[in-house]
């Protein structure tokens, strides 16, 4: 089993103090404005305590697990 990346606080992407921020394409933002659910093309996992970016994922299957 591989070790998950952590921030300075020791939190990984599954910890409750870590937030997943989504990045959308231009069309994704357009559809979100009109209430249509768009899927992000990237998720950034950011620690809410130290503000470090822990991990960035762009794999569609992984994104669907978290978004």
C-alpha distance (Angstrom), angle and dihedral (degrees) to the residues before:
residue distance angle dihedral
X1 . . .
X2 3.79 . .
X3 3.77 119.8 .
X4 3.80 115.0 -112.3
X5 3.81 118.3 -123.7
X6 3.80 114.2 -100.3
X7 3.78 137.3 -167.3
X8 3.82 126.2 -122.5
X9 3.81 88.8 -84.5
X10 3.81 90.6 57.6
X11 3.83 96.7 -112.4
X12 3.80 122.8 139.8
X13 3.81 127.6 -157.2
X14 3.82 92.9 -85.5
X15 3.82 95.0 56.7
X16 3.82 118.0 108.4
X17 3.83 91.1 -124.0
X18 3.81 91.2 61.9
X19 3.80 121.0 86.8
X20 3.80 125.9 -158.0
X21 3.80 111.6 -138.4
X22 3.79 116.4 -163.0
X23 3.79 126.9 -142.1
X24 3.80 115.5 -153.0
X25 3.77 131.8 -166.2
X26 3.80 119.6 -118.1
X27 3.80 90.2 -95.1
X28 3.78 90.2 47.2
X29 3.81 90.6 57.0
X30 3.80 89.9 46.0
X31 3.81 92.2 54.7
X32 3.81 92.4 44.1
X33 3.81 89.5 55.4
X34 3.80 89.4 58.8
X35 3.79 94.9 46.0
X36 3.78 98.1 -102.1
X37 3.79 114.7 133.9
X38 3.78 110.9 -116.9
X39 3.78 124.8 -172.3
X40 3.80 118.2 -124.5
X41 3.77 121.0 -123.5
X42 3.82 93.2 -145.0
X43 3.81 138.6 24.7
X44 3.78 123.2 -157.6
X45 3.79 117.8 -162.4
X46 3.81 109.6 -147.4
X47 3.80 128.1 -175.6
X48 3.80 111.3 -125.7
X49 3.79 92.2 -150.4
X50 3.82 104.2 48.6
X51 3.87 98.5 15.8
X52 3.80 92.7 -130.5
X53 3.79 120.2 149.5
X54 3.79 102.6 -122.6
X55 3.77 101.0 -176.6
X56 3.81 141.2 -9.4
X57 3.81 120.4 -150.7
X58 3.79 128.7 -171.2
X59 3.81 100.2 169.5
X60 3.83 108.9 117.5
X61 3.80 94.5 -142.4
X62 3.81 92.4 51.3
X63 3.82 91.2 46.3
X64 3.80 91.0 53.9
X65 3.81 89.9 57.3
X66 3.79 91.8 58.3
X67 3.80 105.7 30.1
